[in-house]
Amino acid sequence: MATELEIKLSVSDEAQSRAVEWLSARPEVQPGKTKSLVNRYFDTPNADLNQARAALRVRKAGNDYIQTLKTRGEFVDGAHRREEWEWPVSGPGLDLSLLKETPLKSELDLSILQVAFETNFQRQELWLEDGETLIEVAVDSGTVAGNEASWPLHEVEFELKKGDGSRLVAWALELAREVPVFLNLVSKAEQGYFLAGLYRPELPSGNDPLTVTAFLKALGACWLLDRPFPVDQYDFSPVAKAVGSAGCDAIWEYVIGQLAEGCSVRQLAADSTELGVLQLRLATAEH
């Protein structure tokens, strides 16, 4: 088992090209491999794995197959931290015996697992060396498909390989100031479950003041649903406090104003840099 720490940014096709251009021009960045990845995610007919906050896939990369189990983990300082198990396997099907050494062994009936959806994309790797810190930047472009529905996938991921985890958000923030990005707390797997009709996010209730993490998660839910953010339903006092700590009052006023006018989260994320910058600054200001 390993622990994965990464920041995932959703971008438009055009912004992704600009992001690659900007990153490639940095002296700290060296090019890596480009590869096509075919990913089949498995679950029970009732999506029991998703309800257990886990994702199980088999990935084809070239002639190799890798079976991976991930937990949903936690969101800390702008990054996702997850537990992850990986095993080489002989083909596109699951090897259920490998799951006996994981938390799934006693929770589910593994015999009824089936393909739920796929995420298929081309990955361009870039390697970023920042002092003693090594970051893999994965630029993914392809599709998420489930239940005969699909939509485009364009992401830039920063994953810590060694060193200082705070450099992930520092580099993500530098990129966010150059091109429009969206700090997306919705994983590829959750997008697949949504398209397959096995998952639908719920927005937080308006009963309690909205924390920064709850705000970021609610933005992700609205992004997935492609709907406006219901600004008038929430007390943003904890977020406003973090805004003051981060010194980004002007950006906050712009973003919340656009959302209040009915601009969808997807549209706002694609049209300007303010939303991504605000998200990344808030994610670290809360702690």
C-alpha positions in Angstrom: 0.0 0.0 0.0 1.1 3.5 -0.8 -0.2 7.0 0.0 -0.9 9.3 -2.9 -0.9 13.1 -2.6 -2.1 15.1 -5.6 -3.9 18.2 -6.9 -6.2 17.8 -9.8 -7.2 20.7 -12.0 -9.9 20.5 -14.6 -9.4 22.7 -17.6 -10.8 23.4 -21.0 -9.1 22.0 -24.1 -7.7 25.4 -25.0 -6.5 26.1 -21.4 -4.8 22.7 -21.3 -2.7 23.5 -24.4 -1.7 26.8 -22.8 -0.9 25.0 -19.5 1.4 22.6 -21.3 3.1 25.5 -23.1 3.6 27.4 -19.8 4.9 24.4 -17.9 7.2 23.3 -20.7 8.9 26.7 -20.7 9.8 26.5 -17.1 13.5 25.5 -16.4 12.3 23.2 -13.5 10.3 21.1 -15.9 11.5 18.3 -18.1 9.4 16.3 -20.6 8.4 12.7 -19.9 6.6 9.9 -21.7 3.3 10.2 -23.5 1.0 7.1 -23.3 -2.5 6.0 -24.0 -4.4 4.7 -20.9 -7.6 2.6 -21.0 -9.2 2.3 -17.6 -12.1 0.0 -16.7 -13.7 0.6 -13.3 -15.6 -2.2 -11.5 -18.3 -2.1 -9.0 -21.4 -4.1 -7.9 -24.8 -3.4 -9.5 -25.7 -1.3 -6.5 -22.3 0.6 -6.6 -21.3 -0.7 -3.2 -17.6 0.2 -3.7 -18.5 3.8 -4.4 -20.7 3.8 -1.3 -17.7 2.4 0.6 -15.6 5.4 -0.7 -13.4 3.2 -2.8 -12.6 2.9 -6.6 -11.3 -0.3 -8.3 -10.0 -0.3 -11.8 -7.8 -2.2 -14.3 -5.6 0.1 -16.4 -4.1 -0.9 -19.8 -0.9 1.0 -20.5 0.8 -0.3 -23.7 1.0 -4.1 -23.2 0.8 -3.9 -19.4 -2.2 -4.2 -17.1 -2.4 -2.8 -13.6 -5.1 -3.4 -11.1 -5.6 -0.5 -8.7 -7.7 0.1 -5.6 -8.0 3.6 -4.2 -9.8 5.0 -1.2 -11.4 8.4 -1.5 -9.2 9.6 1.3 -9.2 13.2 2.5 -8.7 16.7 1.2 -5.9 18.6 2.9 -4.4 22.0 2.0 -5.7 21.8 -1.6 -4.5 18.2 -2.2 -6.1 14.8 -2.1 -4.4 12.2 0.1 -5.5 8.7 -0.6 -4.4 5.1 0.2 -3.6 3.1 -2.9 -2.9 -0.5 -3.8 -1.4 -1.5 -7.2 -0.7 -4.9 -8.7 0.4 -6.0 -12.2 -2.1 -8.4 -13.7 -2.2 -10.5 -16.8 -5.2 -9.0 -18.6 -8.2 -6.7 -18.5 -10.1 -8.7 -15.9 -9.9 -8.5 -12.2 -7.8 -10.8 -10.0 -10.0 -11.0 -7.0 -7.4 -12.8 -4.9 -5.3 -9.6 -4.7 -8.1 -7.9 -2.8 -7.8 -10.2 0.1 -5.0 -8.0 1.5 -7.2 -4.8 1.4 -10.1 -3.4 3.5 -12.5 -4.8 0.8 -11.9 -8.4 1.8 -14.7 -8.5 4.4 -17.0 -5.7 3.3 -18.3 -6.8 -0.1 -19.4 -9.7 -2.2 -16.6 -9.5 -4.7 -18.0 -12.2 -6.9 -20.6 -9.8 -8.3 -18.2 -7.1 -9.5 -18.8 -5.9 -13.1 -17.6 -3.1 -15.4 -19.4 0.1 -14.4 -17.7 2.7 -16.7 -14.5 3.6 -18.4 -12.1 6.6 -18.5 -9.8 6.5 -21.6 -7.3 9.2 -22.3 -3.8 10.1 -23.5 -1.4 11.2 -20.7 1.5 13.5 -21.3 4.0 13.3 -18.4 6.1 16.3 -17.3 8.6 16.1 -14.4 9.1 19.1 -12.2 12.2 19.3 -9.9 11.9 22.1 -7.3 14.9 21.8 -5.1 14.5 18.5 -3.1 10.9 18.2 -4.3 9.9 16.0 -7.3 6.5 16.4 -8.8 4.9 14.4 -11.6 2.6 16.6 -13.8 0.1 14.4 -15.7 -1.7 16.1 -18.5 -4.8 13.9 -19.4 -6.9 14.4 -22.4 -9.7 11.9 -23.4 -13.2 10.9 -22.3 -15.2 9.5 -19.4 -17.9 7.1 -20.6 -20.7 5.2 -18.8 -24.2 4.0 -19.5 -23.9 5.0 -23.2 -23.1 8.6 -22.2 -19.7 10.3 -22.3 -18.1 13.7 -22.0 -14.6 15.1 -22.6 -11.8 14.8 -20.0 -9.1 17.5 -19.7 -7.1 17.6 -16.5 -3.7 18.7 -15.2 -2.6 16.8 -12.1 0.3 17.5 -9.8 1.4 14.5 -7.8 4.1 14.5 -5.2 6.8 11.9 -5.7 9.1 13.1 -3.0 9.8 16.2 -0.9 7.6 19.0 0.3 3.9 18.6 -0.3 3.2 22.3 0.0 5.0 22.8 -3.3 2.1 21.1 -5.0 -0.3 23.9 -4.3 2.4 26.5 -4.9 2.9 25.3 -8.4 -0.8 24.8 -9.0 -1.4 28.4 -8.0 1.3 29.7 -10.3 -0.4 27.9 -13.2 -3.8 29.1 -12.1 -2.6 32.7 -12.4 -1.6 32.0 -16.1 -4.6 29.9 -17.4 -8.2 29.2 -16.2 -8.3 26.1 -14.0 -10.8 24.5 -11.6 -9.6 22.8 -8.4 -11.8 19.8 -8.8 -12.7 17.7 -5.8 -14.7 15.4 -8.2 -12.5 12.5 -9.2 -12.5 10.8 -12.6 -14.2 7.8 -10.9 -17.0 10.0 -9.5 -17.5 11.5 -13.0 -17.9 8.0 -14.4 -20.3 6.9 -11.7 -22.4 10.0 -12.4 -22.5 9.3 -16.1 -23.4 5.7 -15.4 -26.3 6.8 -13.3 -24.9 5.3 -10.1 -24.1 8.5 -8.3 -25.5 12.0 -7.9 -23.8 14.5 -5.6 -25.8 16.4 -3.0 -25.2 20.0 -2.0 -24.7 20.7 1.7 -27.7 21.9 3.6 -27.9 25.6 4.5 -28.5 24.9 8.2 -24.9 25.6 9.2 -22.3 28.1 8.1 -20.4 26.8 5.1 -16.7 25.9 5.8 -14.0 26.3 3.1 -13.9 22.6 2.4 -17.7 22.3 2.2 -17.6 25.3 -0.2 -15.0 23.7 -2.4 -17.0 20.4 -2.4 -20.2 22.3 -3.3 -18.4 24.0 -6.2 -17.4 20.5 -7.4 -20.9 19.2 -7.1 -22.2 22.2 -9.1 -19.5 21.6 -11.7 -20.5 18.0 -12.1 -24.2 18.9 -12.3 -23.4 21.9 -14.6 -25.6 24.2 -12.6 -25.4 27.6 -10.9 -24.2 27.8 -7.3 -27.1 28.6 -5.0 -25.4 31.5 -3.3 -28.6 32.7 -1.5 -28.9 29.4 0.5 -25.7 29.7 2.5 -23.9 31.6 5.3 -20.4 32.2 4.0 -18.9 33.6 7.2 -16.2 30.9 7.7 -15.3 31.3 4.0 -15.2 35.1 4.3 -12.8 34.7 7.3 -10.5 32.6 5.2 -10.7 35.1 2.4 -9.5 37.8 4.8 -6.7 35.6 6.0 -5.6 34.8 2.4 -5.9 38.5 1.4 -8.0 37.7 -1.7 -11.1 39.9 -1.0 -11.3 41.4 -4.5 -11.2 37.9 -6.1 -13.9 36.7 -3.7 -16.2 39.6 -4.5 -15.8 38.9 -8.2 -16.4 35.2 -8.0 -19.3 35.3 -5.6 -20.8 38.1 -7.7 -20.6 36.1 -10.8 -22.2 33.1 -9.1 -24.9 35.2 -7.6 -25.8 36.4 -11.1 -26.4 32.8 -12.2 -23.1 32.0 -14.0 -22.6 28.3 -13.9 -19.5 27.0 -12.1 -18.2 25.3 -15.3 -18.6 28.5 -17.3 -16.9 30.7 -14.7 -14.0 28.2 -14.4 -13.5 28.2 -18.2 -13.8 32.0 -18.7 -11.4 33.5 -16.1 -8.5 32.7 -13.8 -10.2 34.1 -10.7 -12.1 31.0 -9.6 -9.1 28.7 -9.7 -6.9 31.2 -7.9 -9.5 31.7 -5.2 -10.0 28.0 -4.7 -6.3 27.3 -4.3 -5.7 30.3 -1.9 -8.7 29.3 0.2 -7.6 25.7 0.4 -4.4 26.6 2.2 -5.8 29.5 4.2 -8.2 27.3 6.2 -5.3 25.5 8.0 
